[in-house]
Amino acid sequence: MNTAQERPPEPDLDTYLRLFTPYEQPLKDFSGREGEYGARFALLFRQTLRLLSTPSSFNERIPRTFLAVTDKYLSNEYEAVRHFSYEENRHFFLADLLDWLNRHERGRKLRNMQR
């Protein structure tokens, strides 16, 4: 019997892309103000923050803005928690991060093609 707890793998680009895959179209289709306290992206937001807060070499390349927001929210800073209680703010954060991830993936594909 293995009593040592195994650490989950470090998040990398593929981890994030797999997480976002079922939400890509809803993120594109969201038109904002569809309900001040909607929960359409609440689970994705929490899962994304969990990944962003996990130490990894990939997370070191993510723009500091995303990591700073993650730290504030997970530290229960009132303004951050209040700000992200609004669906449109969670949407903007997630859509912006997804754009960055997709650009990073395109760069990776271009580098692989040049090999």
C-alpha positions as CSV (number, residue, x, y, z in Angstrom):
1,M,0.0,0.0,0.0
2,N,1.4,3.4,-1.0
3,T,1.0,5.8,1.9
4,A,2.9,8.6,0.3
5,Q,0.6,11.1,-1.3
6,E,1.5,11.7,-5.0
7,R,1.7,15.3,-6.1
8,P,-0.5,16.3,-9.0
9,P,1.5,17.1,-12.2
10,E,2.6,20.7,-12.6
11,P,0.2,22.7,-14.8
12,D,1.5,23.4,-18.3
13,L,0.0,24.9,-21.4
14,D,-1.9,21.7,-22.3
15,T,-3.4,21.5,-18.7
16,Y,-4.9,24.9,-19.2
17,L,-6.1,24.2,-22.8
18,R,-7.8,21.0,-21.7
19,L,-9.6,22.9,-18.9
20,F,-10.8,25.7,-21.2
21,T,-11.9,23.4,-24.1
22,P,-15.5,23.0,-23.0
23,Y,-15.8,26.7,-22.3
24,E,-14.3,28.2,-25.4
25,Q,-17.6,28.7,-27.3
26,P,-19.5,30.0,-24.2
27,L,-16.7,32.5,-23.6
28,K,-16.9,33.7,-27.2
29,D,-20.7,33.9,-27.1
30,F,-21.0,35.7,-23.8
31,S,-22.4,39.2,-24.4
32,G,-22.1,40.6,-20.9
33,R,-24.6,41.8,-18.3
34,E,-26.5,38.6,-18.7
35,G,-27.1,38.6,-14.9
36,E,-25.0,40.5,-12.5
37,Y,-24.3,37.4,-10.3
38,G,-24.5,34.6,-12.8
39,A,-22.5,31.5,-12.3
40,R,-21.8,30.4,-15.8
41,F,-18.0,30.7,-15.4
42,A,-17.7,30.3,-11.7
43,L,-16.4,26.8,-11.7
44,L,-13.9,27.5,-14.5
45,F,-12.8,30.6,-12.7
46,R,-12.1,28.7,-9.4
47,Q,-10.3,25.9,-11.3
48,T,-8.2,28.3,-13.2
49,L,-7.2,30.2,-10.1
50,R,-6.2,26.8,-8.5
51,L,-4.0,26.1,-11.5
52,L,-2.5,29.7,-11.5
53,S,-1.6,29.3,-7.8
54,T,0.2,26.0,-8.3
55,P,4.0,26.5,-8.7
56,S,5.2,25.4,-12.1
57,S,7.7,26.5,-14.7
58,F,4.9,27.3,-17.1
59,N,3.1,29.6,-14.6
60,E,6.3,31.6,-14.3
61,R,5.8,32.7,-17.9
62,I,2.2,33.8,-17.4
63,P,1.8,37.6,-17.2
64,R,2.1,38.8,-13.7
65,T,-1.3,40.5,-13.9
66,F,-3.1,37.2,-13.8
67,L,-1.0,35.9,-11.0
68,A,-1.5,39.1,-8.9
69,V,-5.3,38.8,-9.3
70,T,-5.1,35.2,-8.3
71,D,-3.2,36.0,-5.1
72,K,-5.6,38.8,-4.2
73,Y,-8.7,36.7,-4.8
74,L,-7.3,33.6,-3.0
75,S,-6.2,35.8,-0.1
76,N,-9.9,36.9,0.2
77,E,-9.1,40.6,-0.5
78,Y,-12.5,42.2,-0.3
79,E,-12.2,44.3,-3.5
80,A,-11.0,41.3,-5.6
81,V,-13.7,39.0,-4.2
82,R,-16.4,41.6,-4.8
83,H,-15.1,42.4,-8.3
84,F,-15.2,38.7,-9.4
85,S,-18.6,38.2,-7.9
86,Y,-19.8,39.7,-11.2
87,E,-20.0,37.2,-14.1
88,E,-18.8,39.7,-16.7
89,N,-15.6,40.3,-14.7
90,R,-14.9,36.6,-14.4
91,H,-15.6,36.3,-18.2
92,F,-13.2,39.1,-19.0
93,F,-10.4,37.6,-16.9
94,L,-10.9,34.1,-18.4
95,A,-11.3,35.3,-22.0
96,D,-8.1,37.4,-21.6
97,L,-6.2,34.5,-20.2
98,L,-7.5,32.2,-22.9
99,D,-6.3,34.6,-25.6
100,W,-2.9,34.6,-24.0
101,L,-2.9,30.8,-23.9
102,N,-3.9,30.5,-27.5
103,R,-1.2,32.9,-28.6
104,H,1.3,30.9,-26.6
105,E,0.0,27.7,-28.3
106,R,0.3,29.2,-31.8
107,G,3.9,30.2,-30.9
108,R,4.6,26.6,-29.8
109,K,3.2,25.3,-33.1
110,L,5.2,27.7,-35.2
111,R,8.4,26.7,-33.3
112,N,7.6,23.0,-33.9
113,M,7.0,23.6,-37.6
114,Q,10.5,25.2,-37.9
115,R,12.2,22.1,-36.6
